[in-house]
């Protein structure tokens, strides 16, 4: 029985990056031996066990065979006879197929160290094309390691293109797709994730609404002199540079679709969490008004604040402002420009919130009369604010 550290922990140590979690593979052991040593099984059909003290996951060395469509269409075979090399060959990329024993000795049968040195994301074997989820995973790794100069190997991109054209991506569940998309959007270069998916044809399958933007001419009113797809990439770069949360990144990805039904379609296809869905819809509807905030009439400004429910959801309005500012800074030549709309909108929200509800209640107003009076006072406050 031999135990090896594998996958991301080895890869990131070799890259000099922080190691956040460790995967272990056990060679030469049976499930019965693992149980006898106090390991606890995870699930009934998968040869993974929890360490009795650390709770780390230890997987028996295994082989796999394609048995159906999608990323879940595989049967596994685990036994003491499965070698480390046989286990590693089923992995996606060579840089994830390096093992390390307790003495720090590396086993690298598929030249992952060479690809680390050459900064290439390369598949381990032709079996890569059996799992459509790997298209999203490779694009996510490209987004993570782009700052280090990594790119996808040409032959791997060809397999990703084959998978995209095969219809296999349609077998991915919305939950699994969203897990990869959401993780990728939080990587240092989320724009690279979208670029890679577009290049291999997967974007049309996963997010066809966004793919359409790469064939859409620029809008003179929103971002002149730059194609819509290129603008989306620039927006995602700005999101990463300003360390925006997932809600802002998702909304910013969809903001140029120009049709709320398309945004809703993307939300539903990926079963996006409610907070991401809500912000995407609001940004899609109102980001043009956000850009023209300084020109809005008091009544329009009041309606904007009402729609965002700034009194109970102040953070959502802040995220809207962030998305609008990112949209502006993503235009060529505007990266370092002032964006007065941000403080103007914050000031308007502050003025509206400061209207004294208590005084209106003490005057005897309640119900609909109180609501109408409160709206009138907030509108008056905004009228005064816009004339300053």
C-alpha positions in Angstrom: 0.0 0.0 0.0 1.5 3.3 -1.1 0.0 6.8 -0.7 0.7 9.7 -3.1 -0.2 13.3 -3.1 -1.7 14.1 -6.5 -3.3 16.8 -8.7 -3.5 20.5 -7.7 -1.5 20.3 -4.5 1.6 19.0 -6.5 1.0 21.4 -9.4 0.7 24.5 -7.3 3.7 23.6 -5.1 5.8 23.3 -8.2 4.4 26.7 -9.4 5.2 28.3 -6.1 1.6 29.0 -5.4 -0.3 28.5 -2.2 -1.7 25.0 -1.7 -5.3 25.2 -0.4 -6.4 21.5 -0.5 -4.6 18.2 -0.9 -5.8 15.1 -2.9 -4.5 11.7 -2.1 -4.4 8.5 -4.1 -3.8 5.0 -2.6 -2.1 2.4 -4.7 -2.1 -1.3 -3.8 -5.0 -1.3 -1.4 -8.5 -2.7 -1.3 -11.6 -1.1 0.2 -11.5 -3.7 2.9 -8.0 -2.7 3.9 -9.0 0.9 4.0 -11.9 0.1 6.3 -9.7 -2.0 8.5 -7.4 0.9 9.1 -10.2 3.2 10.2 -10.9 5.1 6.9 -14.6 6.0 6.4 -16.2 5.4 3.0 -17.7 8.4 1.1 -20.7 7.1 -0.8 -21.5 3.6 -1.9 -20.3 3.4 -5.4 -17.1 5.6 -5.4 -13.8 4.3 -4.0 -13.1 7.4 -1.8 -12.4 7.3 1.9 -12.0 9.9 4.7 -8.8 9.7 6.9 -9.7 8.7 10.4 -7.9 11.7 12.0 -7.6 14.5 9.3 -10.8 13.8 7.3 -8.8 14.3 4.1 -10.1 12.4 1.1 -8.1 9.3 0.0 -9.1 7.7 -3.3 -8.2 4.2 -4.4 -6.2 4.1 -7.6 -8.8 3.4 -10.3 -9.4 3.2 -14.0 -12.6 4.4 -15.8 -14.5 3.5 -18.9 -17.0 5.6 -20.9 -20.5 4.1 -20.4 -22.8 6.9 -21.4 -23.2 10.6 -22.3 -22.0 13.5 -20.2 -19.5 13.9 -17.4 -21.3 11.3 -15.3 -21.3 8.6 -18.0 -18.4 6.5 -16.6 -17.9 3.2 -14.8 -15.0 2.9 -12.4 -12.7 0.0 -11.6 -10.6 0.1 -8.4 -8.4 -2.7 -7.2 -5.0 -3.2 -5.7 -3.7 -4.2 -9.2 -4.4 -0.7 -10.6 -1.0 1.1 -11.0 -0.3 4.8 -10.3 0.4 5.4 -14.0 -3.0 3.9 -14.9 -4.7 6.2 -12.3 -2.9 9.3 -13.6 -3.7 8.7 -17.2 -7.4 9.2 -16.6 -6.8 12.8 -15.4 -7.5 15.8 -17.6 -4.3 17.7 -17.9 -0.6 16.7 -17.7 0.0 19.3 -15.1 -2.7 17.6 -12.9 -1.2 14.1 -13.5 1.9 14.4 -11.3 2.2 12.4 -8.1 4.4 12.9 -5.1 5.3 10.4 -2.4 6.0 10.9 1.2 9.7 11.7 0.5 8.9 14.3 -2.1 9.8 12.1 -5.0 7.8 12.9 -8.1 6.1 10.5 -10.5 5.5 12.3 -13.8 4.8 9.7 -16.6 3.0 12.2 -18.9 5.5 15.1 -18.7 3.5 17.5 -16.6 6.7 19.2 -15.3 7.7 19.9 -18.9 4.3 21.5 -19.6 4.6 23.5 -16.4 7.9 24.8 -17.7 6.5 25.5 -21.1 3.3 27.0 -19.6 1.0 24.7 -21.6 -2.4 23.2 -20.6 -2.2 19.9 -22.4 -4.5 16.9 -22.2 -3.0 13.6 -20.9 -4.6 11.2 -23.3 -7.3 11.0 -26.1 -9.7 9.9 -23.3 -9.9 13.6 -22.6 -12.6 13.9 -25.2 -14.9 11.4 -23.3 -15.7 14.0 -20.6 -17.4 17.2 -21.8 -16.9 18.9 -18.4 -13.2 19.1 -19.2 -13.9 21.8 -21.8 -15.1 24.1 -19.0 -12.3 22.9 -16.6 -9.5 23.7 -19.1 -11.0 27.1 -19.8 -11.2 27.7 -16.1 -7.5 26.7 -15.7 -6.6 29.0 -18.5 -8.4 31.9 -16.6 -6.5 31.0 -13.5 -3.0 30.7 -15.0 -3.1 33.3 -17.7 -1.3 35.8 -15.5 1.6 33.3 -15.4 1.6 33.1 -19.2 -0.2 29.7 -19.7 -2.1 28.9 -22.8 -4.1 25.9 -24.1 -2.0 23.5 -26.3 -3.2 23.5 -29.9 -3.9 19.7 -29.9 -6.0 20.1 -26.7 -7.9 23.0 -28.2 -8.7 20.7 -31.2 -10.2 18.1 -28.8 -12.2 20.8 -27.0 -13.5 21.9 -30.4 -14.4 18.3 -31.2 -16.3 18.0 -27.9 -18.1 21.3 -28.6 -19.3 20.0 -32.0 -20.2 16.5 -30.8 -23.3 17.6 -28.7 -21.8 16.1 -25.6 -21.9 19.5 -23.8 -25.6 19.4 -23.9 -25.4 16.5 -21.5 -24.0 18.7 -18.7 -26.4 19.5 -16.0 -27.1 23.2 -15.3 -25.8 22.8 -11.7 -22.5 21.4 -12.9 -22.1 24.0 -15.6 -22.8 26.8 -13.2 -20.3 25.5 -10.7 -17.5 25.7 -13.3 -18.8 29.1 -14.7 -19.0 30.7 -11.3 -15.5 29.5 -10.3 -14.1 30.6 -13.5 -15.6 34.1 -13.2 -13.8 34.5 -9.9 -10.4 33.6 -11.4 -7.8 36.3 -12.1 -8.6 36.4 -15.8 -12.3 35.6 -16.3 -12.1 37.1 -19.7 -9.8 34.3 -20.8 -12.4 31.7 -19.7 -14.9 33.3 -22.2 -12.2 33.7 -24.9 -11.2 30.0 -24.7 -14.8 28.8 -24.7 -15.5 31.1 -27.7 -12.4 29.8 -29.6 -13.3 26.1 -29.2 -17.0 26.7 -30.0 -18.3 25.8 -26.5 -19.6 29.3 -25.7 -22.4 28.8 -28.3 -23.4 25.6 -26.4 -23.0 26.8 -22.8 -24.0 30.5 -23.1 -25.4 31.2 -26.6 -26.6 34.6 -25.7 -23.0 35.7 -24.8 -21.7 34.0 -27.9 -24.0 36.1 -30.0 -22.3 39.2 -28.7 -19.1 38.2 -30.6 -21.0 38.7 -33.8 -22.8 41.9 -32.8 -21.6 45.3 -34.0 -20.7 47.9 -31.4 -23.4 50.3 -30.1 -22.4 53.9 -30.6 -24.3 55.0 -27.4 -22.7 52.5 -25.1 -19.2 51.7 -26.2 -18.1 53.2 -29.5 -15.0 51.9 -31.4 -15.1 48.5 -29.8 -16.9 45.3 -30.8 -19.5 44.1 -28.3 -17.8 40.8 -27.6 -14.5 42.6 -27.0 -16.2 45.0 -24.7 -17.5 42.1 -22.6 -13.9 40.7 -22.3 -12.7 44.2 -21.2 -15.5 44.4 -18.7 -14.5 41.0 -17.1 -10.9 42.2 -16.9 -12.1 45.3 -15.0 -14.2 43.1 -12.7 -11.1 41.1 -11.8 -8.9 44.2 -11.4 -11.3 45.7 -9.0 -12.0 42.4 -7.2 -15.7 42.4 -7.7 -18.0 39.7 -6.2 -19.6 37.0 -8.3 -22.9 38.9 -8.6 -21.2 41.9 -10.3 -19.2 39.7 -12.6 -22.2 37.7 -13.7 -24.3 40.9 -14.3 -21.4 42.5 -16.1 -21.0 39.5 -18.4 -24.7 39.7 -19.5 -25.2 43.5 -19.3 -24.8 44.1 -23.1 -27.4 41.5 -24.2 -29.9 44.4 -24.6 -33.0 42.2 -24.1 -34.2 41.1 -20.6 -35.6 37.9 -22.1 -32.0 36.9 -23.1 -30.7 37.6 -19.7 -33.5 35.6 -18.1 -32.7 32.8 -20.5 -29.1 32.7 -19.4 -30.1 32.8 -15.8 -32.5 29.9 -16.2 -30.3 27.8 -18.3 -27.5 27.8 -15.7 -29.9 27.8 -12.7 -28.1 30.9 -11.4 -28.5 31.8 -7.7 -31.2 34.4 -7.0 -28.8 37.2 -6.0 -26.9 36.8 -9.3 -30.1 36.6 -11.3 -31.7 39.7 -9.7 -28.6 41.9 -10.2 -28.2 40.7 -13.8 -31.8 41.6 -14.6 -31.6 45.1 -13.0 -28.2 45.9 -14.5 -29.5 44.8 -17.9 -32.5 47.1 -17.5 -30.9 50.1 -16.0 -27.2 50.3 -16.8 -27.9 52.9 -19.5 -29.6 55.1 -17.0 -26.6 54.6 -14.6 -24.3 55.9 -17.3 -26.5 59.0 -17.7 -27.2 59.5 -14.0 -26.1 63.1 -14.1 -28.7 63.9 -16.7 -31.7 62.1 -15.0 -34.8 64.1 -14.0 -35.6 63.8 -10.3 -38.6 61.6 -11.0 -36.4 59.2 -13.1 -33.8 59.1 -10.3 -36.5 58.4 -7.8 -37.9 55.5 -9.8 -34.4 54.1 -10.2 -33.8 54.1 -6.4 -37.2 52.6 -5.9 -36.6 49.7 -8.3 -33.4 48.9 -6.5 -35.1 49.0 -3.1 -32.2 51.0 -1.7 -33.8 51.2 1.8 -33.8 47.4 2.4 -31.1 46.3 -0.1 -28.4 49.0 -0.1 -25.7 46.5 -1.2 -27.5 45.7 -4.4 -27.5 49.3 -5.4 -23.7 49.5 -4.6 -23.2 46.5 -6.9 -25.2 48.2 -9.6 -23.0 51.3 -9.4 -19.9 49.1 -9.5 -21.2 47.4 -12.6 -21.9 50.7 -14.3 -18.4 52.1 -13.4 -16.8 48.9 -14.8 -18.8 49.2 -18.0 -17.5 52.8 -18.4 -13.9 52.0 -17.6 -13.9 49.1 -20.1 -14.1 51.5 -23.0 -10.8 52.2 -24.8 -9.2 55.3 -23.3 -11.4 55.5 -20.2 -9.6 53.0 -18.0 -8.3 55.7 -15.6 -11.0 58.4 -16.2 -13.1 59.9 -13.4 -16.5 58.4 -13.0 -18.6 61.1 -11.2 -21.9 59.1 -11.7 -20.8 56.8 -8.9 -20.7 59.4 -6.1 -23.7 61.2 -7.6 -25.8 58.0 -7.4 -24.6 57.3 -3.8 -25.5 60.9 -2.8 -29.0 60.5 -4.3 -29.5 57.3 -2.3 -28.3 58.9 0.8 -30.6 61.9 0.4 -33.6 59.6 -0.2 -32.8 57.4 2.9 -32.5 60.4 5.1 -36.1 61.5 4.7 -37.5 61.2 8.2 -40.2 58.5 8.3 -40.8 59.0 12.0 -42.1 62.5 11.6 -44.6 61.4 9.0 -45.8 58.6 11.3 -46.1 60.9 14.2 -48.3 63.2 12.1 -50.8 60.5 12.0 -50.3 59.1 8.6 -50.5 55.4 8.0 -51.0 52.8 5.2 -51.3 54.1 1.7 -51.3 57.8 2.8 -48.0 57.3 4.6 -46.5 55.6 1.6 -47.6 58.4 -0.7 -46.4 61.1 1.6 -43.0 59.3 2.0 -42.6 59.1 -1.8 -43.5 62.8 -2.1 -40.9 63.8 0.5 -38.2 61.7 -1.1 -39.0 63.1 -4.5 -38.7 66.7 -3.0 -35.4 65.8 -1.5 -34.1 64.5 -4.8 -35.4 67.6 -6.6 -33.3 69.7 -4.2 -30.3 67.4 -4.6 -30.3 67.6 -8.4 -30.3 71.4 -8.3 -27.2 71.6 -6.1 
